[in-house]
Amino acid sequence: MNWSQLFSSSIGKKIVMALTGIFLIIFLVVHCYVNANVFFPNAQENFNRAAHFMGTNLLIRVTEIGLFAGFILHIIQGYKLELQNRSSRKSRYAVNAGNKTSKWYSRSMALLGTLILLFLIMHLVHFWVPSRFGGLTEVKYGSDPIVFHNLYAQMQDTFAPMWVVVVYILGCISLSWHLLHGVQSAAQTLGWTNKKYTSMIKSIGFGFSIIVPLIFALMPIFIHFGWELNLGSLTLLF
């Protein structure tokens, strides 16, 4: 398969979708690690330090360019596949088979992807744009000479209105459904499935599609209500 076929053929589009999807999954794991700092004591300092590292590390900044490219390519190829699948159907079935042939979320990847895209744009406006182009307050910790962007304070302001929290939760639900099909689809496209490992991959995909969006959804909830986890007693402090 040459480069033109990779971006024009049906199988080529699916391979690009799978590879960019895996790259974005890795990003989600890293992002979860940073976000998890808001759940525990000393959340502001720990989160701001982690965000500072992510924003100033040269390797991560270079990877950020690839991340945006991956997002754009993933979105473009997704829409192309959706249009190609629709145009290939010569006629609509008289009876909708529904979940008998495929799950609703596997048939709604374009819709779920669009909802995630809208959520992502809002997320970038709230956090990425201020952190890269100014508008954030700054803070210092102890004798550390570094001046940190106070992204934690930005989150407190952003998630103060309950409607914003609800929108973020809905975005995370859309992400969960998208991942539920996407992880399994990527593994199948890249030939990582067989009778021996299919069940394991499905279980991993299911767990990932629940745990990662749940962590993202809990972040605005914890910030809004001012909660934190106490590891010593394993209780939720209010």
N, C-alpha and C positions, 0 to 999 in steps of 0.2 A: 504494500500500500504506500503510494507516494503522498507528498504533503497536500496536494490538491484534493486527493481522495479522502484524506483524513478530515478535511473540513467540509467536503461536499457530499460524500456518500453517507448512507444511513448508519452503517456500522462505524464509520469514522466519527460521525457526530456523537454516537453513543460512547465511543472510547474517550473522546475529548470530555464529554460530560462526566464520565467515571473518574478520569484522572484529575480534573479540576475539582470535582466533588470531594475526592479524598484529600486534596490539598486544603480545601476549605474545612474539612472535618478536623484536620490537624490544627488549624487556626482556632477552631471552636474549643479544642482541648486546652490550648494555651490561654485563651481568653477566659475560660472557666477558672483556671488557676488564679488569674489576677482578680477576677470578680469574687472568688471565695474569701478573699481577705476581708470583705465587708461583714462577714458573718461572726467574726471573732473579736475579742477585746483588742483595744488599740487599733481599731479598724482604719481610722483616718490616716495615721502615719504609715501603717503597713501597705494600705492600698495606694497611697500617693507615691511611696517608694517603688512599688512594683510597676506602677504606671510610668514613673520617671524612667525606670530602666527600659521598659518597652519603647518609650518615646525617644530615647537617646542612644541606644545601642545600635551601632552601625549595621551589623548583620540583620537585625530586626527591621531597621528602616529600609534596607534594600529589599528584604523579604516583603515588606509592606507594599512595594511597587508590584511585585509578583502577585500579591494577594488581590489587589485591585484588578490587575489584568485577569486573574483567575475568575473573579466575580463576574467581570464583564463577559468573558468568553463563555462561562457557564450559563449565564443568562441568555446570550445570543443563541448558543447552540440549543438550549432548552426550547426557546421559542421556535427555532427552525424545525426541530423535531416535532413539535406540536403541530405546526402548520403542515409539515410533510405527512404526518399521520392522518390529519383531517382530510387532506387532499387525496390521499390514497384510498379513502373509503368512497366507493362509487355511489353508494346509497346508504341511507340510514336503515338500521334494522327496525322492523315493524314492532318487535318486542324487545325491550331493554333487558338484557340478561342480568344486569346489576352485579351483585357480589358473587354470582354463580361462576363467573369467568374471571373476575378481577375485583380487588378491593376498590372502594370508592376513591381512596387517597391516591392509588396508583393511576387512576383515570383523571385525577385532578391536580397533577403535578404543576401544570402551567398556572392554574389559579393559586395554588399554595405558594408557588415561587413568586408570583406577583405580589401577594400579600407580604411575603418576607422582604421583597425588594422595597416596598413602601415603608415597612418597619425599619429596614436598614437605613433608608434615607433620613428618616426621623432621628434615628440613633446617631448618625453621622453629624447631623445639624446640632444635636444636643451636646455631643462630647468631642468628636474628632475635630470639627471645624474650630471650636474655641481653643482646643489644646494646641492646634497647629498654627492658628492665625491670630491668637491673642484673645483677650476677653475673660481670662481666668484670674482669680486672685492667687497670690503666692504665699507660701508659708515656709518657715524654717523649723528644724527640730534639733534642740540642744546645741551642741558645738559644731554640728555638721555644717560645713561651709556651703553646701548645695542649697539653692533656693528651689523649692518644688512647686509645680502647678498644683493648686488645691482642687483636683478633680473630685475628691470626696465631697467637698462643699457644693460643687456643681451638681453632683448627684442628689444631694439633699434638696437643693432648689428645684431640680427637674422633677423629682418624684414627690414633691410636696402635694400637688393636686392629685386626687385619687383617680381622675380620669386618665392621666398619663400612665399610672400604674396599671390600670385595666388594659389600656392599649398595648403596653409592653407584654402583659400576660397573654393577650390574644396573639401577639406576634410570636411568642414562644410556643404556643399551642400549634400554630401553623408550621413552625420549624419542626416540631415533634412529628407531625404527620408527614412532612416532607422527608425527614430523615428515615422514617419507618420504612418507606419504599426505597429511598435513595441509596441507603447502605447496601441493601440486598441486591438492588439493580446494578450498582457499581461492581460488586463482587462477581455477579453473574456475567457482566459484560467483559470483565478482565479474565474470566476463566478460573476464578478462585473457588468455584463451587463444584462439588461432586457428591455422590451419595453418602460418603463418609463424613464430610464436613458441612454439608448444607444445613443440618439442624443446628450445629454450633454457630455458624455464621448468622443464621436467623436470630438465634438467642442473643448474640453480641449486638446485632443491629437493633433488636428490640430494646435491649438494655440501654444502649447508647442514645437511642431516640427518646427515651424517657428521662434518663439521669441528666444529660447535658441541658436540654431545655428547662428541666425543673430547676437546676442551679441558676440559670439565667432568670427564670421567673421569680425565684425567691429573692434575688438581689433587690429589685425595686420594692418588694414587700417589706424586707428587713429595713431598708433605708426609710421608707415612709413611716413605719411604726417605731423606729428606733430600737429594734431588737438586736440581740447578740447571743451567740452560743457560748456557754460556759463549759469548757471541756472537762474541768475538774469535777463537776457534779453532773455533767451531761443533762443540764436543765436549760430551758429557754427563759432568759431574763427579759422582763418587760419594763 
